[in-house]
Amino acid sequence: MTDSSEHVYGVVVGCRADDDRWLLIRRSTTVRSPLAVCFPGGHIEFGEQAHEAVVREMREELGLEVTPLQHVWSHTLMERPVTLFGWLAELGNAAVVPSPDEVHEVLWLTAEQASNHPDGMPHTREFVAALLEAVRNC
């Protein structure tokens, strides 16, 4: 989704497994920030709602069916006209089938590992904190 100033909007998705590990990815070499570790997500398409983008992006990137539960975080990048909306989502029963065009590696990390990963994207720690707060309040 873009507005008249070409501002881009996107989603990032936090999904937690039964063992309290979070689903993250190492980005492929063909996308922006190659080989960085981050939560899955992507652009919101024109006319699409954020919760719809959560479902579509998880299906496209990882072959997963998810249920968006709650918008928990927002962040506007200073270096580019991008706003990210962070969502907590529930995993369905499907196996992870990563798209090689977007995902180099699938990682299941604890909140601490995700927050402190040496290849992590900026603001991951803030998103993890928001996810943990949302889980505590559920």
Protein Blocks (a to p, Z undefined) as FASTA:
>chain_A
ZZfkopacddddddddfkopacdddddfkbghihiacdedddddehiafklmmmmmmmmm
nopacddfbdcbdcddfkbccddddddddddfbdcdddfklmmbdcdddfklmmmgmkbc
ehklmmmmmmmmmmmmZZ
